[in-house]
């Protein structure tokens, strides 16, 4: 099966140029990978694609990323067949939104630094997700629900998120937010960005304050995979029809299962395991990876 190498620039001061594509073709040749056509410009200076005969190996992708790093250009490798996906599952914290909502919530309890350290280790796969979640929520026992409202009000949507979701929806895809965070936030974020569904963990609340407990069952990496399977069954889809996006270790199984799994500003554990990464650009880079032209984008 033929595949496509997609290049996406992220900095207008360092545009994608013909010199980049010429050098990339030389690098491909060093790995015995041949282009099947001349580079095609999706958007001059921004995005281009090159058809290649074989899937790119991990060493080749690393070589390409090293070469493109100085100009902050991302690279993707996707099969031509079923390139545009029909189902998107996206993580929320540090993917669709810029921060970790649990860390931001902890700021209102004066313990953000303590909780953020646990979060960072959990997201890189150094801690058990269940234990880390229960420990962090336990530290917030007694926190007023007003802190939830304040955290939500301060939440920032990452660049390109709405364009990604709205463009995929316009082209018939079903988009779902699936998070190890909390439904208080996933509900609001899903509505704001345009997701058609959302899933998350449920904070236990009593008398206007957090009890320090999460209602079972806990949505973890295994639940994310089951969620993907459920939606695939619902719409009669296969993995190659699906796109998943996330940043942390608990996203890795769903990223690996989908036909196109994209690590967004990935933690080291994700970068080690996943081939397609948005390191420099915005979330709408995932549209270029699917072959969408800039003229297809639904801008918000």
C-alpha positions as a printed NumPy array, in Angstrom:
array([[  0.   ,   0.   ,   0.   ],
       [  1.332,   3.432,  -0.936],
       [  1.775,   5.958,   1.801],
       [  2.041,   9.727,   2.076],
       [  4.615,  11.808,   3.878],
       [  3.053,  15.12 ,   4.985],
       [  5.077,  18.135,   6.093],
       [  3.463,  20.96 ,   8.057],
       [  5.243,  24.191,   9.021],
       [  4.261,  25.966,  12.23 ],
       [  6.147,  29.257,  12.067],
       [  5.396,  31.866,   9.368],
       [  8.952,  33.149,   9.751],
       [ 10.292,  29.692,   8.875],
       [  8.06 ,  28.498,   6.028],
       [  8.237,  25.152,   4.313],
       [ 10.37 ,  25.566,   1.177],
       [ 11.441,  23.619,  -1.899],
       [ 14.834,  23.162,  -0.244],
       [ 13.154,  21.166,   2.514],
       [ 11.429,  18.784,   0.109],
       [ 14.586,  18.301,  -1.961],
       [ 16.617,  17.394,   1.108],
       [ 13.877,  15.084,   2.376],
       [ 13.903,  13.174,  -0.902],
       [ 17.66 ,  12.702,  -0.441],
       [ 17.094,  11.406,   3.101],
       [ 14.406,   9.008,   1.843],
       [ 16.864,   7.653,  -0.714],
       [ 19.391,   6.902,   2.012],
       [ 16.781,   4.549,   3.511],
       [ 15.887,   3.024,   0.116],
       [ 12.476,   4.717,   0.139],
       [ 11.484,   6.214,  -3.193],
       [  8.996,   9.014,  -3.907],
       [  6.083,   8.028,  -6.152],
       [  5.498,  11.593,  -7.336],
       [  6.834,  15.114,  -7.115],
       [  6.009,  17.011,  -3.905],
       [  2.469,  18.387,  -3.937],
       [  1.859,  21.691,  -2.189],
       [ -1.294,  21.653,  -0.066],
       [ -0.668,  25.237,   0.996],
       [  2.456,  27.078,  -0.222],
       [  4.874,  27.708,   2.608],
       [  2.691,  25.766,   5.042],
       [  2.075,  22.17 ,   4.005],
       [  3.181,  19.705,   1.342],
       [  2.986,  15.977,   0.779],
       [  5.164,  13.389,  -0.931],
       [  3.922,   9.962,  -1.98 ],
       [  6.383,   7.2  ,  -1.088],
       [  6.66 ,   3.524,  -1.922],
       [  6.995,   2.158,   1.606],
       [  6.005,   3.001,   5.139],
       [  8.666,   5.048,   6.904],
       [ 10.705,   3.226,   9.533],
       [ 11.229,   4.677,  13.006],
       [ 14.887,   5.568,  12.266],
       [ 13.807,   7.356,   9.067],
       [ 11.132,   9.363,  10.89 ],
       [ 13.64 ,  10.321,  13.575],
       [ 16.102,  11.425,  10.878],
       [ 13.415,  13.53 ,   9.196],
       [ 12.38 ,  15.131,  12.5  ],
       [ 15.978,  15.943,  13.336],
       [ 16.394,  17.649,   9.963],
       [ 13.129,  19.611,  10.267],
       [ 13.531,  20.531,  13.955],
       [ 15.4  ,  23.794,  13.338],
       [ 12.508,  25.113,  11.259],
       [  9.759,  23.772,  13.551],
       [  8.192,  21.578,  10.853],
       [  6.119,  18.512,  11.75 ],
       [  6.094,  15.328,   9.695],
       [  3.385,  12.661,   9.361],
       [  3.203,   9.313,   7.604],
       [ -0.211,   7.94 ,   6.57 ],
       [ -1.57 ,   5.312,   4.16 ],
       [ -3.344,   6.746,   1.116],
       [ -6.283,   4.393,   1.578],
       [ -8.934,   5.674,   4.028],
       [ -6.8  ,   8.716,   4.724],
       [ -9.715,  10.874,   5.877],
       [-11.08 ,   9.449,   9.087],
       [-14.706,   8.899,  10.04 ],
       [-14.257,   8.832,  13.808],
       [-12.141,  11.03 ,  16.092],
       [-11.49 ,  10.368,  19.783],
       [ -9.501,  13.082,  21.543],
       [ -8.046,  13.435,  25.007],
       [ -8.881,  16.681,  26.83 ],
       [ -6.166,  17.819,  29.256],
       [ -3.035,  19.175,  27.535],
       [ -4.587,  18.169,  24.209],
       [ -7.857,  19.961,  23.518],
       [ -7.302,  22.326,  26.467],
       [ -3.95 ,  23.837,  27.331],
       [ -3.615,  22.782,  30.958],
       [ -4.224,  19.892,  33.3  ],
       [ -7.592,  20.66 ,  34.902],
       [ -6.799,  18.748,  38.082],
       [ -3.614,  20.765,  38.547],
       [ -5.493,  24.003,  37.895],
       [ -8.18 ,  22.953,  40.356],
       [ -5.487,  22.268,  42.957],
       [ -4.319,  25.854,  42.673],
       [ -7.5  ,  26.903,  44.477],
       [ -6.525,  24.591,  47.326],
       [ -2.985,  26.002,  47.415],
       [ -1.375,  22.673,  46.489],
       [ -0.895,  22.961,  42.721],
       [  2.83 ,  22.234,  42.81 ],
       [  2.325,  19.075,  44.872],
       [ -0.411,  17.731,  42.599],
       [  1.274,  18.822,  39.36 ],
       [  4.304,  16.693,  40.203],
       [  2.099,  13.609,  40.583],
       [  0.283,  14.474,  37.34 ],
       [  3.512,  14.822,  35.37 ],
       [  4.773,  11.453,  36.552],
       [  1.437,   9.764,  35.85 ],
       [  1.185,  11.232,  32.348],
       [  4.639,   9.912,  31.509],
       [  3.66 ,   6.435,  32.713],
       [  5.795,   6.465,  35.865],
       [  2.84 ,   5.958,  38.23 ],
       [ -0.267,   3.792,  38.265],
       [ -3.057,   5.935,  36.82 ],
       [ -5.746,   4.798,  39.281],
       [ -3.545,   5.357,  42.315],
       [ -2.326,   8.719,  41.079],
       [ -5.855,   9.919,  40.325],
       [ -7.23 ,   8.825,  43.686],
       [ -4.285,  10.373,  45.524],
       [ -4.667,  13.744,  43.809],
       [ -8.437,  13.911,  44.237],
       [ -8.069,  12.846,  47.863],
       [ -5.874,  15.878,  48.48 ],
       [ -8.748,  18.105,  47.325],
       [-11.226,  16.858,  49.913],
       [-13.372,  19.711,  51.197],
       [-12.637,  22.029,  48.259],
       [-15.718,  24.106,  47.391],
       [-17.385,  23.498,  44.033],
       [-16.841,  27.202,  43.356],
       [-13.289,  26.169,  42.482],
       [-14.673,  24.012,  39.655],
       [-16.451,  27.027,  38.177],
       [-13.345,  29.209,  38.481],
       [-11.149,  26.551,  36.89 ],
       [-13.584,  26.149,  34.005],
       [-13.803,  29.909,  33.461],
       [-10.008,  30.139,  33.187],
       [ -9.688,  27.179,  30.818],
       [ -8.053,  27.82 ,  27.437],
       [ -8.808,  25.832,  24.277],
       [ -5.683,  24.905,  22.329],
       [ -5.128,  26.514,  18.902],
       [ -6.64 ,  24.58 ,  16.034],
       [ -8.977,  22.479,  18.187],
       [-12.236,  23.963,  16.942],
       [-11.004,  24.011,  13.339],
       [-10.081,  20.328,  13.593],
       [-13.404,  19.264,  15.081],
       [-15.638,  21.446,  12.911],
       [-13.837,  20.454,   9.694],
       [-14.037,  16.761,  10.46 ],
       [-17.711,  17.049,  11.392],
       [-18.469,  18.899,   8.159],
       [-16.901,  15.988,   6.308],
       [-19.007,  13.388,   8.095],
       [-16.805,  12.327,  11.004],
       [-18.138,  11.686,  14.504],
       [-16.031,  13.441,  17.167],
       [-15.833,  12.382,  20.817],
       [-13.944,  13.805,  23.796],
       [-12.636,  11.042,  26.078],
       [-10.71 ,  12.023,  29.176],
       [ -9.214,  10.714,  32.376],
       [-10.28 ,  14.116,  33.699],
       [-13.74 ,  14.982,  34.909],
       [-17.172,  15.221,  33.333],
       [-17.737,  18.646,  34.893],
       [-15.121,  19.89 ,  32.411],
       [-15.593,  17.485,  29.492],
       [-19.261,  18.475,  29.215],
       [-18.435,  22.183,  28.887],
       [-15.428,  21.679,  26.613],
       [-17.329,  19.311,  24.311],
       [-20.07 ,  21.919,  23.87 ],
       [-17.626,  24.758,  23.287],
       [-15.434,  22.951,  20.755],
       [-18.2  ,  21.025,  18.987],
       [-17.704,  17.397,  20.008],
       [-20.772,  15.198,  19.581],
       [-20.093,  13.228,  22.746],
       [-17.871,  13.18 ,  25.818],
       [-16.702,  10.755,  28.513],
       [-14.744,  11.31 ,  31.721],
       [-14.485,  10.529,  35.398],
       [-17.077,  11.755,  37.886],
       [-16.086,  13.72 ,  40.976],
       [-18.097,  12.895,  44.073],
       [-19.656,  16.047,  45.545],
       [-21.56 ,  16.464,  48.787],
       [-22.897,  19.623,  50.43 ],
       [-21.218,  21.859,  47.849],
       [-17.716,  20.412,  48.281],
       [-15.523,  17.632,  46.915],
       [-15.518,  14.502,  49.058],
       [-12.037,  13.536,  47.86 ],
       [-13.356,  10.542,  45.934],
       [-13.94 ,   9.642,  42.294],
       [-17.075,   7.683,  41.495],
       [-16.29 ,   4.272,  39.969],
       [-15.571,   3.045,  37.411],
       [-12.443,   5.059,  36.662],
       [-11.894,   5.972,  33.025],
       [ -8.295,   4.931,  32.335],
       [ -6.251,   3.873,  29.307],
       [ -8.175,   0.61 ,  29.005],
       [-11.509,   2.42 ,  29.141],
       [-10.347,   4.735,  26.354],
       [ -9.704,   1.714,  24.145],
       [-13.097,   0.252,  25.033],
       [-14.673,   3.601,  24.21 ],
       [-12.988,   3.526,  20.811],
       [-14.257,  -0.02 ,  20.217],
       [-17.776,   0.96 ,  21.247],
       [-17.948,   3.792,  18.736],
       [-16.362,   1.667,  16.03 ],
       [-19.083,  -0.939,  16.567],
       [-21.794,   1.719,  16.643],
       [-20.787,   3.145,  13.278],
       [-19.538,  -0.123,  11.746],
       [-15.973,   1.148,  11.424],
       [-12.527,  -0.434,  11.474],
       [ -9.356,   0.931,  13.143],
       [ -8.159,   2.376,   9.836],
       [-11.265,   4.602,   9.816],
       [-10.274,   6.22 ,  13.12 ],
       [ -8.134,   9.087,  14.377],
       [ -7.117,   9.408,  18.024],
       [ -5.203,  12.299,  19.6  ],
       [ -3.583,  12.57 ,  23.019],
       [ -0.473,  13.598,  24.886],
       [  0.039,  11.24 ,  27.838],
       [  0.91 ,   7.644,  28.627],
       [ -2.728,   6.754,  29.301],
       [ -3.477,   7.664,  25.669],
       [ -0.92 ,   5.301,  24.134],
       [ -3.178,   2.221,  23.741],
       [ -5.906,   4.175,  21.918],
       [ -3.272,   5.963,  19.812],
       [ -1.835,   2.609,  18.767],
       [ -5.222,   1.07 ,  18.026],
       [ -6.414,   3.756,  15.616],
       [ -5.408,   3.87 ,  11.979],
       [ -3.998,   7.315,  12.7  ],
       [ -2.854,   7.98 ,  16.25 ],
       [ -1.393,  11.442,  16.81 ],
       [  0.612,  12.524,  19.825],
       [  0.021,  16.232,  20.496],
       [  2.933,  18.011,  22.238],
       [  3.651,  14.483,  23.466],
       [  5.113,  13.411,  26.77 ],
       [  8.367,  11.418,  26.3  ],
       [  6.557,   8.099,  26.762],
       [  4.24 ,   8.96 ,  23.864],
       [  7.026,  10.243,  21.619],
       [  8.856,   6.94 ,  22.127],
       [  5.847,   4.841,  21.088],
       [  3.929,   6.846,  18.477],
       [  5.091,   7.746,  14.962],
       [  2.788,  10.665,  14.124],
       [  3.445,  13.642,  16.369],
       [  2.399,  17.288,  16.456],
       [  5.481,  18.676,  18.147],
       [  5.535,  22.232,  16.832],
       [  2.181,  23.035,  15.262],
       [ -1.473,  23.415,  16.173],
       [ -4.127,  20.712,  16.31 ],
       [ -5.308,  21.495,  12.786],
       [ -2.054,  19.924,  11.554],
       [ -3.98 ,  16.646,  11.926],
       [ -6.198,  17.841,   9.061],
       [ -3.234,  18.214,   6.71 ],
       [ -2.12 ,  14.717,   7.761],
       [ -5.484,  13.453,   6.483],
       [ -5.107,  15.219,   3.141],
       [ -7.394,  18.176,   3.812],
       [ -6.499,  21.396,   2.021],
       [ -6.564,  24.741,   3.786],
       [ -9.627,  25.63 ,   1.709],
       [-11.47 ,  22.745,   3.434],
       [-10.898,  24.154,   6.918],
       [-13.879,  25.348,   8.907],
       [-12.419,  28.401,  10.65 ],
       [-13.966,  29.628,  13.883]])
